[in-house]
Amino acid sequence: MILGGRDKIYEIVRNLKKEGHTIIYVTNNMSEILLADRILILENGNIKTIFQREEIFEKIDLLKQSQIKIPEIVQIIAQLKQSGKGICLQEWTQQEMMQEILKVCENEK
């Protein structure tokens, strides 16, 4: 499988985490947020909040209030969760998230 640049970075981060390394990943790309175990939001140089990846759907209003654009794929997963379709967040790339969404929707048929 040939990986693109972003997928290579995801793979490197995942492998380092599996080896027990602590990774501090700074990004303004919200689509990369699911690589994190904990998410920290800074505002004007101060920590506004810290939360676990699993809490992301509970924090969507806070993210929007902080002017952080929520990726469409995360919004779709949030809507699926509200309709009772269980999707457990993991360290996903956007491609992997889409595959999980399709799998959950296919299981509902």
C-alpha positions in Angstrom: 0.0 0.0 0.0 1.3 3.4 -1.0 0.8 6.0 1.7 0.3 9.8 1.2 2.2 12.3 3.3 -0.4 12.7 6.0 -1.0 9.0 6.2 2.8 8.5 6.7 2.7 10.9 9.5 -0.2 9.1 11.1 1.6 5.8 10.8 4.8 7.2 12.4 2.8 8.7 15.3 0.9 5.5 15.9 4.1 3.4 15.8 5.9 5.7 18.3 2.9 5.6 20.6 2.8 1.8 20.4 6.5 1.8 21.4 5.6 3.8 24.5 6.8 7.2 23.4 5.0 10.3 24.5 4.0 12.4 21.5 3.2 16.1 21.7 1.5 16.9 18.4 0.7 20.5 17.7 -1.7 21.2 14.9 -4.4 23.5 13.8 -5.8 20.8 11.5 -8.8 19.5 13.3 -8.9 16.4 11.1 -5.8 15.2 12.9 -7.3 15.5 16.4 -8.3 11.8 16.6 -4.6 10.9 16.8 -4.6 12.4 20.3 -5.3 10.7 23.6 -5.8 14.1 25.2 -6.7 17.4 23.5 -5.6 20.7 24.7 -7.1 24.0 23.4 -5.1 27.2 23.8 -6.6 30.6 23.6 -4.4 33.8 23.8 -1.5 31.7 25.0 -3.5 30.2 27.9 -4.9 26.7 28.3 -8.6 27.0 27.8 -9.5 23.3 28.3 -8.0 19.8 28.2 -10.1 16.7 27.5 -9.9 13.1 26.3 -10.4 12.1 22.7 -13.5 10.1 23.7 -15.1 13.4 25.0 -14.8 15.2 21.6 -18.5 14.8 20.8 -19.4 16.3 24.2 -17.1 19.2 23.5 -18.3 20.2 20.0 -20.0 23.4 21.2 -16.8 24.4 23.0 -14.7 23.7 19.9 -17.1 25.8 17.8 -17.0 28.6 20.5 -13.2 28.5 20.2 -13.6 29.0 16.4 -12.3 25.5 15.6 -13.8 24.2 12.4 -15.2 20.8 13.0 -14.4 18.5 10.1 -17.5 17.2 8.2 -16.5 13.6 8.9 -16.6 14.3 12.7 -20.0 16.0 12.4 -21.3 12.9 10.5 -20.1 10.6 13.3 -21.7 12.9 15.9 -25.0 12.8 14.1 -24.8 9.0 13.8 -24.1 8.8 17.6 -27.1 11.0 18.3 -29.3 8.6 16.2 -28.0 5.6 18.3 -25.4 4.2 16.0 -22.4 3.4 18.1 -19.0 4.4 16.8 -16.1 4.2 19.2 -13.4 6.8 18.5 -9.9 5.5 17.8 -6.8 6.9 16.2 -8.3 7.1 12.8 -7.3 8.8 9.6 -10.2 10.4 7.7 -10.2 7.3 5.3 -10.5 5.0 8.3 -13.3 7.1 9.8 -15.2 6.8 6.5 -14.7 3.0 6.5 -16.0 2.8 10.0 -19.1 4.9 9.1 -19.8 2.7 6.1 -19.4 -0.4 8.2 -21.8 0.9 10.9 -24.4 2.0 8.3 -24.2 -1.4 6.4 -24.8 -3.2 9.7 -28.0 -1.3 10.1 -29.5 -2.6 6.8 
